[in-house]
Amino acid sequence: MATHDKRFTRRAMVGATASVMAAAAGGAHEAMAAPADTPGLAAAIEQSHRALRAILNGDPTLYEALFADRDDITLGNPFGPYARGKAAVSKTLAGAAAKYRDGEVVGVDRVATYGNGNIACVVEVEHDRAKVGASSEPAEFHVRVTSVYERLKGHWRLVHRHADPITTPRPAESVLGR
């Protein structure tokens, strides 16, 4: 485990997990401490929405620029397994971008934002429209997203992003992949 990973104490991880679970259940919850530099975090989140628009038009470079330059960053997208490290994340972003064209962001719903000092977790549902794969017709689709930001040298950088198309209830058997 890298040195900077030790910032995630058991208490912080349990608190973050409880926060996400409470938000998902619609229950009340006492928020963790506000992230340092909240306006800077808001700007980073807005940059991620601009990067989403770019990737829906085949350009991964804005997302690449948002990620921290380290070997432990991670990306999970709907098209394959997790990527870890700057090179693998860049390759995965390029692969995803190649699957989209003529896209737009229809909207983004913020589900929750959690933070503790220099770490922030943002949970959103993205609503997009684009031509996907070989399709010549644009399609509207929805993606649930969890983004983790870390404030590094005064700037909020992505250290993890996970996106998948599960935005409606599914039967228990859906985890079996059949």
N, C-alpha and C positions, 0 to 999 in steps of 0.2 A: 504494500500500500504506500502510495506517495505521501510525503510529509504533509502537504496541504490538505489531504483527506482527513487528517486527525481533527480538523475543525468541527466535523460532524460528530458531535457527542451523541451518546445513546439518548439522552434527554431531548436534544434538538430533533433527532430523527423521529422519536416517539411523538413529540409535540407536532411536528410537521405532518406525520401520518394521521394523527388524531384530527388535525385541522382539516385535512383533505377529506377524511371520512365524515366529519361533521358537516362540512359544506355539501358533500354529495348527498347526505341524508337530509339536508335542509335544516339541520339543527343549529341551535345557538352555539357559539364558540367564542372563547376569549382569544383574540388575535395575538400572535407572537409580536415581539417588538418590531416597530416599523423599520424597514431597511434604511440604512444611511443613504443620503442623497436621493430622496424620493423623486424630485424632478428629473434627475439623471436617469433613473430607472424608467420613468414614464417615456423619456426620449428614446431609450433603448428598445422599449416595447413598440413604440411607433416605428422605429427603424425596422423591426422584425416584420411589421405589417407591410412596409414598403418592399422588404425583401421577399415576402410571400408573393406580392404582385409580380415581382421580377421573375421568380421561379416559375410562376404560372405562365410566363411568356418565354420560357426556355433559358433564363439567365440565372445561374447559381451564385454569381460573384458577390451579390449583396449579402446573402446568407453566410457565405464563406468569411466575409469580413467581420461579421458579428461574433463568430466563435473565437474563444480564447486560443492563443497559439501555444498549446501544450499537448502532451501525449495522452492525457486522460479524458479529453472531451469525448462526448458520446452523442450519437444521433440514431434514433429509431424512426423509420418511416414506413408507410404502408407497402413498400415494394421489396422488402427484404429484412435480413437480420440487422442487429445493431452494428454500427460502425464505431470504432474507438480510435482516437488519435487524429491529428490534423489531416494527414494524407488520406486516411480511410474516410473521414467525414467529407472531405472535399470531393473525393471520388463518388461517394454516395449521393451528395447534393447534385453533382453533374448528371448522374444517372437518373435521378428524379426529374431534374429540369428537362432532360431530353424527352420525357414522357408527356410534357405539357406544351400547349401553344395557344395563342389567342385568348389568354385568360384574364380574369379580373377577380378581385376580392369583392364579394357581394356584401359581406359584413363579418364582424368578429364579436362574439359575445364573451365577455369576461365572466368567468365562473367564480374565480377567487384569486387573490394575491396574498402571499404569505412571505414574510421576511424576518430576518434576524441579523441585524448589523449589515454585513457585506454579502449576504446570501439572500436571494429572493426566488420564489417559485411562483410562476404565473400559470393558471389553468384557464384555458379558453376553448371555445368551439368556433372554428373558422368555417365560413360559408363562402364557397368559391364557385366559379363557372369557368370552364376551359374545354378545349378539345384535348381529350386524353387518349394516349396511345395512337392507334391507327384511325380512330373515329374522325370523320369529317364534320361532325356536328358537335357544337358545344354542349356540355352536360353540367348540371349543377350538382355539387356534392358538398358534404359536410364532414369535417374532421375534428376530433377532439385532440387537444394539444396540451402538453405539459412542458414548460420551458423553465430551466433553472439558470439563473444569472448569478455571476459573482462579480463583485466590484474589485477590479484589478487596476492598480496604478491610477485610480480616480475615474475609471470608466467601467460601466456595466458591460460584461461580455457573456455570451452564452457559453455554458459549460455542458449543458445537456438539453436536448429537445427530443420529444417523442410525439409522434402524430399517427393516429389511426382512424379508420372510418367508423368506429363503433360509437354511434350517437343515439341509438335507440335500444330499448331492452331486447335481450336475446335469451333463448332458452339455455338451460344449464349445459346441454349437450354441445352447444356451439364451441366450447373450449376444446372439444375433441377434434375439431378441424374436419368434420365430415360434411 
